[in-house]
Amino acid sequence: MKTSNNKYEDGTDFAEAAKEHSKCPSNQQGGHLGEFSPGQMVKEFDDVVFSEEVGKVHGPVQTQFGFHLIEITNRTE
């Protein structure tokens, strides 16, 4: 379970976990993908990013690229 400042109850930091476990090229940026608009990512990813609660980690979400944990840090309209 997540607490406020990007850490989980067990003390795990999302960015550090991404650096250690992610196979995505974004792993060196702590999993940070930057800002993107609807339609720029695969549908399964977009469905979560643009509809689920900000400030939480969602998933695992399966896409054609594998399974993902998605931390939504902010959303602009």
VMD Tcl script that draws the C-alpha trace (Angstrom):
set ca {
  {0.00 0.00 0.00}
  {1.22 3.49 -0.88}
  {1.71 6.33 1.54}
  {2.19 10.00 0.61}
  {5.72 10.82 -0.76}
  {6.02 7.99 -3.34}
  {6.88 5.36 -0.73}
  {5.04 2.23 0.22}
  {4.27 1.06 3.72}
  {7.28 -1.26 3.57}
  {9.52 1.73 2.70}
  {9.93 0.90 -1.00}
  {10.26 3.96 -3.24}
  {8.49 3.66 -6.62}
  {11.40 5.23 -8.55}
  {13.99 3.01 -6.89}
  {11.88 -0.09 -7.55}
  {11.52 0.92 -11.21}
  {15.28 1.39 -11.53}
  {15.89 -2.06 -10.10}
  {13.08 -4.11 -11.67}
  {11.79 -2.41 -14.82}
  {12.87 -3.64 -18.24}
  {11.60 -0.42 -19.84}
  {14.14 2.14 -21.08}
  {12.55 4.59 -18.59}
  {13.98 2.56 -15.71}
  {16.99 4.87 -15.39}
  {14.58 7.78 -14.84}
  {12.80 5.86 -12.10}
  {10.05 4.82 -14.50}
  {9.12 8.43 -15.28}
  {7.53 8.64 -18.73}
  {6.93 12.38 -18.79}
  {3.72 13.93 -20.02}
  {1.75 12.43 -22.86}
  {-1.70 12.81 -24.39}
  {-4.46 10.24 -24.85}
  {-3.71 7.97 -27.77}
  {0.08 8.17 -27.47}
  {0.29 4.96 -25.42}
  {-1.38 1.59 -25.92}
  {-5.08 1.46 -25.02}
  {-4.67 -0.58 -21.82}
  {-2.15 1.97 -20.50}
  {-4.29 4.97 -21.54}
  {-7.39 3.46 -19.92}
  {-5.65 3.52 -16.54}
  {-3.64 6.73 -16.85}
  {-6.55 8.90 -17.97}
  {-9.30 7.51 -15.73}
  {-7.87 6.23 -12.44}
  {-7.06 8.17 -9.29}
  {-4.04 10.48 -9.22}
  {-1.50 9.90 -6.44}
  {-1.86 6.11 -6.41}
  {-0.17 3.12 -7.99}
  {-2.38 1.01 -10.26}
  {-1.88 -2.42 -11.69}
  {-0.55 -4.72 -12.66}
  {-1.79 -3.69 -16.10}
  {-1.12 -6.07 -18.97}
  {-0.23 -4.69 -22.42}
  {1.46 -6.20 -25.46}
  {4.75 -5.13 -23.84}
  {4.21 -6.98 -20.57}
  {2.88 -6.11 -17.12}
  {3.11 -2.62 -15.64}
  {2.64 -0.87 -12.33}
  {1.54 2.67 -13.09}
  {2.01 5.52 -10.63}
  {-0.11 8.52 -11.67}
  {1.62 11.55 -10.19}
  {-0.44 14.29 -11.86}
  {-2.86 14.93 -14.70}
  {-3.53 18.11 -16.64}
  {-6.80 18.66 -18.40}
}
mol new
graphics top color blue
foreach p $ca { graphics top sphere $p radius 0.5 }
foreach p [lrange $ca 0 end-1] q [lrange $ca 1 end] { graphics top cylinder $p $q radius 0.2 }
display resetview
